[in-house]
Amino acid sequence: MSTTHDMSLPARQSRGRIWIDGCFDFTHHGHAGAMLQARQLGTELYVGVHSDEEIMENKGPTVMRIDERLAAVDACRWATTSIPDAPYVTQLSFIDQHACTYVVHGDDITSDSTGSDCYRFVKSAGRFLVVRRTPGISTTDLVGRMLLCTKTHFIRSLTNVLDGEEGPGSAEESKRVGAEMRRRIEDYATDATGLRPGAEVWGWAASGAAKVDDGADEAGRFEKMVAGTGPRRGQRVVYVDGGFDLFCSGHIEFLRQVMLAEEERGRGDGWFEKERSERRVDVEGEDYPPAYVVAGVHDDEVINRWKGVNYPVMNIFERGLCVLQCKYIHAVIFGAPFTPTKKFLDALPHGVPDAVYHGPTSFMPLTYDPYAECREMGIFREVGSHVFQSVNAAEIVERIMKSRAMYEERQRKKGEKAVGEDAVRRRELLEGEAKELEDNRRVHR
């Protein structure tokens, strides 16, 4: 077994294709962080995804089905391809079948149902590499937030946190944590190699009223956080927005459908003609898609204002990283307004977008149309129904609640403290109150 973070080109080329595997259950930025580090160690990354049955046998129930987990892996910018039904205990014959040289895993111990190390065979063969586990995030932690209804993970001002002016602990500790968070944003903004600049990252500052609803119309102020790659010659700029809480197959399929819609438009305009593609390669050094997708991510306060309980389950930093790692987007705006007004769209770093897309369902109980001005401008587009349209944060929480006994047993096996019946009942009551509020809002629209 070896631990390495050697990113030199010769070392990466000699390692070639890298293998990483796991459950990837309601995939969060910790999973993406492992894939990023793994991709940096080689020239390709194959990602093995365990079956629902093997996970149940060795670990306990999954929250997401195999098709949902595969969709999440396939959307990761650093994954070359996903391999379904990968064995829970990693076998040399299996990774050889896929021409992978090394297996990568985080610096934690993973055991099968017998208590044996899942990576014992590849370790014995000297083909195992260790990467750092992403601190401060885990599936266990997220399930705890759902069941206990905590809000301690909320971030009031991401800018202040990144600058070390807000956060728990001493001023020195806040500065250190803020600097680490900023570095992680920069890491997640890399391209498909994990080594070169990729996505642009911006922050948007405005009044609370301008962010929460249609109570104020402001252009606001944009601050560039990461200087990635901007729109290229001929690309249409497309804007999408949302909470993207517990970033999952519902969000991913929406973003994929946006990309497909723009590709279909490009096909009609001759974007994929051989001569035009070759010209782009000659001028830019590589080909690129017809659309540049900018994703606006709402603040914690904005989501909680509309959804209540302790939503979002992930804070804006965590949700932003989840969106950043997705290969269907090219730029992220932290703190985007709930209502993309004409003033906001006019002030976007790359000008008024050619289109603003929205999905077929709404996680938020709305009392007005946030996209009214987009419609008036003639740039509003709606993605149609898709197979994962019902999958969002509320659906995931509901799955957890329905199967709580099994998850409790899984947590006990891992040495985690069980959640009491009172806490669960409190969650159920709060969800009921939120549902009643949603129904009342719809009646009075």
C-alpha positions in Angstrom: 0.0 0.0 0.0 1.2 3.5 -0.7 0.1 7.0 -0.2 0.9 9.5 -2.9 -0.1 12.9 -4.3 2.6 13.0 -7.0 0.9 15.0 -9.8 3.9 15.0 -12.3 3.0 14.1 -15.9 5.4 11.1 -16.2 4.0 9.6 -12.9 0.4 10.1 -14.1 1.1 8.6 -17.5 2.9 5.5 -16.0 -0.1 4.9 -13.7 -2.5 5.2 -16.7 -6.1 4.2 -15.9 -7.1 4.4 -12.3 -9.9 2.5 -10.5 -12.0 3.7 -7.7 -15.2 2.1 -6.3 -17.9 2.6 -3.8 -21.6 2.8 -3.0 -21.8 6.5 -4.0 -25.1 6.8 -2.1 -26.8 10.2 -2.5 -23.5 11.4 -3.8 -22.1 14.4 -2.0 -18.9 16.5 -2.5 -16.9 14.1 -0.4 -17.4 11.4 -3.0 -16.5 13.9 -5.7 -13.4 14.9 -3.8 -12.2 11.3 -3.8 -12.8 11.0 -7.6 -10.9 14.3 -8.2 -7.9 13.1 -6.3 -8.0 9.7 -8.0 -8.3 11.3 -11.4 -5.2 13.5 -10.7 -3.2 10.3 -10.2 -3.7 8.9 -13.7 -4.8 9.6 -17.2 -8.3 8.1 -16.9 -10.7 7.2 -14.0 -13.0 4.2 -14.0 -15.5 4.2 -11.2 -17.0 1.0 -10.0 -20.5 1.2 -8.4 -21.7 -1.6 -6.1 -25.1 -3.2 -6.7 -28.0 -2.5 -4.3 -27.9 -6.2 -3.3 -24.2 -6.3 -2.4 -24.5 -3.1 -0.4 -27.5 -4.4 1.5 -25.5 -7.6 2.3 -22.3 -5.9 3.4 -23.4 -2.5 4.8 -27.1 -2.0 4.9 -29.8 -0.3 2.8 -29.1 2.4 0.2 -31.0 5.6 -0.1 -30.6 5.8 -3.9 -31.2 3.0 -6.4 -28.4 1.8 -8.7 -29.6 3.8 -11.7 -29.7 7.0 -9.6 -26.2 6.3 -8.2 -24.8 5.6 -11.7 -26.3 8.9 -12.9 -24.5 10.7 -10.2 -21.2 9.1 -11.0 -21.5 9.6 -14.7 -22.1 13.3 -14.1 -18.9 13.8 -12.2 -16.4 15.9 -14.2 -13.5 13.6 -13.3 -15.1 10.2 -14.0 -14.1 8.7 -17.4 -16.8 6.1 -17.1 -18.9 4.2 -14.5 -18.9 0.4 -14.1 -22.1 -1.0 -12.6 -22.2 -4.0 -10.3 -18.6 -3.8 -9.2 -17.7 -6.4 -6.5 -17.9 -5.1 -2.9 -14.5 -6.7 -2.3 -12.2 -5.4 -5.0 -10.8 -8.2 -7.1 -7.6 -8.0 -9.1 -9.2 -10.0 -12.0 -12.0 -7.4 -12.2 -9.7 -4.3 -12.4 -7.4 -6.2 -14.8 -10.5 -6.8 -17.0 -10.9 -3.0 -17.2 -7.1 -2.4 -17.7 -6.7 -0.4 -14.5 -3.3 -0.2 -13.0 -4.1 1.1 -9.5 -7.0 1.2 -7.1 -7.6 4.4 -5.1 -9.6 4.8 -1.8 -9.8 7.3 1.0 -7.8 7.0 4.2 -10.6 5.2 6.1 -11.1 1.4 6.5 -13.8 -0.3 4.5 -14.9 -3.8 5.6 -17.2 -6.5 4.1 -19.9 -8.4 6.0 -17.2 -10.6 7.6 -15.2 -7.7 8.9 -12.4 -8.2 6.4 -10.7 -5.4 4.5 -12.4 -4.8 1.1 -9.1 -3.9 -0.4 -6.9 -6.7 1.0 -6.2 -8.3 -2.4 -5.1 -5.1 -4.2 -3.1 -4.1 -1.2 -1.2 -7.4 -1.2 -0.4 -6.8 -4.9 1.0 -3.3 -4.2 -1.6 -1.7 -6.4 -3.4 0.4 -3.8 -3.1 4.2 -3.5 -4.6 6.3 -0.6 -6.1 9.8 -1.0 -7.2 12.2 1.7 -10.8 11.8 2.9 -12.8 15.1 2.6 -13.3 16.5 6.1 -16.6 17.7 7.5 -18.9 15.7 5.2 -20.2 12.2 5.2 -23.4 10.3 4.5 -23.8 9.6 8.2 -23.6 13.4 9.0 -26.2 14.2 6.4 -28.6 11.5 7.7 -28.1 13.0 11.2 -29.1 16.5 10.0 -32.2 15.1 8.4 -33.4 13.2 11.5 -32.4 15.7 14.1 -33.6 18.8 12.2 -30.4 20.8 13.0 -29.5 24.1 11.5 -26.0 24.5 12.8 -24.7 23.7 9.3 -26.3 26.9 7.8 -24.0 29.6 6.5 -25.1 33.2 6.9 -22.5 34.7 4.6 -20.3 32.5 2.5 -18.0 35.5 1.8 -17.4 36.1 5.5 -16.8 32.5 6.1 -14.2 32.2 3.3 -12.6 35.4 4.5 -12.3 34.0 8.1 -14.7 36.6 9.5 -17.4 34.1 10.5 -17.4 30.6 11.9 -16.9 28.7 15.1 -13.7 28.7 17.1 -11.0 31.4 17.4 -10.3 34.1 14.9 -7.2 32.1 13.9 -9.2 28.9 13.4 -11.8 30.7 11.3 -9.1 32.1 9.0 -7.6 28.6 8.6 -11.0 27.0 7.9 -11.9 29.8 5.4 -8.7 29.4 3.5 -9.1 25.6 3.3 -12.7 26.1 2.0 -11.5 28.6 -0.6 -8.8 26.1 -1.8 -11.4 23.4 -2.1 -13.6 25.6 -4.3 -10.5 26.2 -6.5 -9.9 22.4 -6.6 -13.4 21.6 -7.6 -13.3 24.2 -10.4 -10.6 22.3 -12.3 -11.2 20.7 -15.7 -11.7 17.0 -16.5 -8.0 16.3 -15.7 -8.3 17.8 -12.2 -5.2 19.8 -12.9 -6.0 22.7 -15.2 -8.5 25.6 -14.8 -12.0 24.7 -15.6 -15.2 26.3 -14.3 -15.5 30.0 -13.4 -16.8 30.8 -9.9 -18.5 34.0 -8.9 -20.2 35.3 -5.8 -23.2 37.7 -6.0 -23.8 40.3 -3.3 -27.1 42.1 -2.9 -29.7 42.9 -0.2 -31.5 40.1 1.5 -34.8 41.2 -0.1 -33.3 41.0 -3.6 -32.1 37.4 -2.9 -35.2 36.0 -1.1 -38.1 36.9 -3.4 -39.4 39.6 -5.8 -39.4 42.3 -3.0 -36.4 44.1 -4.5 -34.9 44.3 -7.9 -31.2 44.9 -7.9 -28.3 44.4 -10.3 -26.1 43.5 -7.3 -22.4 43.1 -7.4 -20.4 40.1 -8.8 -17.1 39.1 -7.4 -14.9 36.6 -9.3 -13.8 33.8 -6.9 -12.1 31.5 -9.4 -10.8 32.6 -12.9 -11.7 29.6 -15.0 -12.5 29.3 -18.7 -15.2 31.7 -19.9 -17.5 31.3 -22.9 -15.7 30.5 -26.2 -16.3 31.7 -29.7 -19.8 31.0 -30.8 -21.1 29.5 -27.6 -24.5 30.4 -26.3 -24.6 31.4 -22.6 -27.3 29.6 -20.7 -28.5 30.3 -17.1 -30.0 27.8 -14.7 -30.6 28.2 -11.0 -31.8 26.4 -7.9 -31.1 25.2 -4.4 -29.5 21.9 -5.6 -29.9 20.5 -2.1 -28.7 16.9 -1.6 -27.5 17.1 -5.3 -29.0 14.0 -6.9 -30.3 12.4 -10.0 -33.2 14.9 -10.3 -30.9 17.8 -10.5 -28.4 16.0 -12.7 -30.9 14.9 -15.2 -32.3 18.4 -15.5 -28.8 19.7 -16.2 -28.2 16.9 -18.7 -31.5 17.7 -20.5 -30.4 21.4 -20.7 -27.2 20.3 -22.4 -29.1 17.9 -24.8 -31.5 20.7 -25.7 -28.7 23.0 -26.6 -26.9 20.3 -28.5 -30.1 19.7 -30.5 -30.3 23.4 -31.3 -26.6 23.4 -32.2 -27.1 20.5 -34.5 -29.8 22.4 -36.4 -27.4 25.4 -36.7 -24.6 23.2 -38.1 -22.4 23.4 -35.0 -21.3 19.8 -35.3 -20.4 19.9 -39.0 -16.9 18.6 -39.5 -15.4 21.8 -41.0 -16.7 24.0 -38.2 -15.4 21.5 -35.6 -12.0 21.4 -37.2 -11.9 25.2 -37.2 -12.7 25.3 -33.5 -9.8 22.9 -32.8 -7.4 25.0 -35.0 -8.4 28.2 -33.2 -8.9 27.0 -29.6 -6.8 23.9 -29.5 -9.8 21.7 -28.7 -13.5 21.3 -29.6 -16.2 22.4 -27.1 -20.0 22.2 -26.8 -22.4 24.8 -28.3 -23.6 26.1 -24.9 -21.8 27.5 -21.8 -24.0 26.7 -18.8 -24.0 29.0 -15.7 -25.6 27.7 -12.6 -26.8 30.0 -9.8 -27.0 28.5 -6.3 -29.3 30.1 -3.7 -28.2 31.0 -0.2 -29.3 28.9 2.8 -31.6 31.6 4.1 -33.4 31.8 0.8 -34.2 28.0 0.7 -35.2 27.9 4.3 -37.5 30.9 3.8 -39.5 29.0 1.2 -39.1 25.4 2.3 -38.9 25.6 6.1 -38.0 22.8 8.5 -34.1 22.6 8.4 -33.8 22.8 4.6 -31.3 23.0 3.0 -29.8 19.8 4.4 -26.5 20.9 2.8 -25.2 24.4 3.2 -24.4 26.7 0.3 -20.7 25.8 0.3 -21.5 22.0 0.2 -24.2 22.5 -2.5 -21.9 24.7 -4.6 -19.2 22.1 -4.6 -21.7 19.5 -5.7 -22.7 21.7 -8.6 -19.1 22.6 -9.5 -18.1 18.9 -9.9 -20.9 18.3 -12.4 -19.7 18.1 -16.0 -22.8 19.6 -17.4 -22.0 23.1 -16.0 -19.3 25.6 -16.8 -19.7 28.3 -14.2 -21.2 28.7 -10.7 -22.6 31.8 -9.0 -22.8 31.5 -5.2 -25.7 33.5 -3.6 -27.8 33.8 -6.8 -31.2 35.4 -6.3 -34.4 33.3 -6.1 -35.9 35.5 -8.8 -33.6 36.1 -11.9 -34.8 39.6 -12.8 -33.9 41.6 -15.9 -31.5 43.8 -13.8 -29.7 40.7 -12.5 -29.5 39.0 -15.9 -28.3 42.3 -17.5 -25.5 42.4 -14.9 -24.3 38.8 -15.4 -20.5 38.7 -16.0 -21.0 37.5 -19.6 -24.1 39.6 -20.4 -27.8 38.7 -20.8 -28.0 34.9 -21.3 -29.4 33.5 -24.5 -31.7 31.2 -22.5 -32.8 30.6 -18.9 -33.9 27.1 -18.2 -36.2 25.7 -15.5 -37.2 22.1 -14.7 -40.5 20.3 -14.9 -41.1 20.3 -11.1 -40.6 22.7 -8.3 -39.2 21.8 -4.9 -40.2 25.2 -3.6 -43.9 26.1 -2.7 -44.2 29.3 -4.7 -46.7 32.1 -4.5 -45.5 33.8 -7.7 -43.6 33.1 -10.9 -39.9 33.8 -10.4 -39.3 33.6 -14.1 -41.9 36.1 -15.2 -39.3 38.6 -16.4 -37.4 35.8 -18.2 -40.6 35.0 -20.1 -41.2 38.6 -21.0 -37.6 38.8 -22.4 -38.3 35.8 -24.5 -35.4 33.7 -23.2 -37.3 31.3 -20.8 -37.1 27.6 -21.7 -38.6 24.7 -19.8 -37.2 21.2 -19.6 -39.8 18.5 -20.1 -40.6 15.5 -17.9 -37.9 13.0 -17.3 -37.4 9.8 -15.4 -35.9 11.4 -12.2 -38.1 14.5 -12.0 -39.6 13.5 -8.6 -36.1 13.0 -7.0 -35.2 16.0 -4.8 -34.2 16.7 -1.2 -37.7 16.2 0.2 -38.0 12.8 -1.6 -34.6 11.7 -0.2 -35.6 12.7 3.4 -38.9 10.8 3.0 -37.0 7.7 1.9 -34.8 8.0 5.0 -37.8 8.4 7.3 -39.6 5.4 5.9 -36.6 3.1 6.3 -35.4 4.7 9.6 -35.2 1.4 11.5 -32.8 -0.1 8.9 -30.6 3.1 8.8 -30.5 3.1 12.6 -29.2 -0.4 12.6 -26.6 0.5 10.0 -25.5 3.5 12.1 -25.3 1.3 15.2 -23.0 -1.1 13.4 -20.7 1.9 12.6 -20.7 2.9 16.3 -23.0 5.9 15.8 -25.5 7.0 18.4 -29.1 6.2 17.5 -31.6 9.0 16.9 -34.5 8.9 19.5 -38.2 8.6 18.7 -38.8 12.1 19.9 -36.4 13.6 17.3 -38.0 11.6 14.6 -41.5 12.6 15.6 -40.3 16.2 15.7 -39.1 15.9 12.1 -42.5 14.4 11.0 -44.4 17.2 12.7 -42.2 19.9 11.1 -42.6 18.3 7.6 -46.3 18.2 8.2 -46.4 21.9 9.1 -44.3 22.7 6.0 -46.6 20.7 3.8 -49.7 22.6 5.2 -47.9 25.9 4.5 -47.2 24.8 0.9 -50.9 23.9 0.4 -52.0 27.3 1.8 -49.6 29.2 -0.5 -50.9 27.3 -3.5 -54.5 28.1 -2.6 -53.8 31.8 -2.3 -51.7 32.2 -5.5 
